[in-house]
Amino acid sequence: MNSTPSIATNKKVWIIGCGDIGRRVAALYSSRYKDIEIKAIVSSTGSVKRCEQQSIKAVALNLDNTYSLAGMNFEQADLFYFAPPTQTGTTDKRLQTFLKQLGSSFPRRIVLISTTGVYGDSGGEWIDENTPVNSQADRALRRLSAEQSLQSWAQKTGCETMILRVPGIYALDRLPLARLKKNLPVIHAAEAGWTNRIHADDLAQACKAAMDCEAANEIINVTDGHPSSMTDYFNQIADYAGLPQPPQISLQEAEQTLSDGMVSYMKESRRIKNEKMLCLLKIKLQYPELKSCLNG
């Protein structure tokens, strides 16, 4: 439990794409600051209602249609951009349009969630922020496009940025139990590549720390630093939930039976270091590995 006393603040906080992670970030602000107004842009009336339950003032906007940000004050705000790109193409036009619509109302800093998928496949080698990007899947190319668009815009406007490259996100209330109950297969343990993950609460604290820290204009990998295979991930969750471990198939069989998206994840293998995150953001992970959540 956060025992830090609430303090007064004049902060303006905006969360663009205020889903699960956005609401966790908002809760961190609310627990620390009194009388803070957190505003959000979301994609549906259902999301508006979920935000309102947390006293987040939200408005529903379709970021793919023509819209205006007139009347919204982003000047010197803490702005978290969590809206995902569209599901097709290789560029993130949503973010490009949003930045144009800001006009001259520049936030103090923008924290962007990107993906560790921009590194592509490293054959299981350990990588860090100095590793060159090697985006292969369209989903990763769209995220890389978002990073580059934000950096280019920030250079012109002087707005500070922090880009967080994030792997798979988990929490007890967002485990893949439905997939396990369907008994869908995973890759044979011997063929499964390395995957990385971060607990949703640890990602939320990393996002807020990235907004608050003295460093600016950095790219940071946000991961627990304890990678394992996707097969091991599903097996651990199955054991936790009292479900049968999923059947295992070869990578060749997976290419014929699983979705293209799942296969693209399974074909990439990398282990991601988190030293920069721990050093620069000065956070202590609540869940430094999967079992610390499942066995907690």
Salt bridges, closest charged atoms under 4 A:
ASP20 OD1 - ARG24 NE 2.98
ASP20 OD2 - ARG174 NH1 2.67
GLU37 OE1 - LYS39 NZ 3.79
ASP64 OD1 - ARG94 NE 2.84
ASP78 OD2 - LYS11 NZ 3.21
ASP78 OD1 - ARG108 NH2 3.07
GLU147 OE1 - ARG165 NH2 2.76
GLU160 OE1 - ARG108 NH1 3.81
GLU160 OE1 - ARG109 NH2 2.80
ASP173 OD1 - ARG24 NH2 3.09
ASP201 OD1 - ARG24 NH1 2.55
ASP212 OD2 - LYS208 NZ 2.57
GLU218 OE1 - LYS276 NZ 2.86
GLU255 OE2 - LYS267 NZ 2.75
GLU268 OE1 - ARG270 NH1 2.76
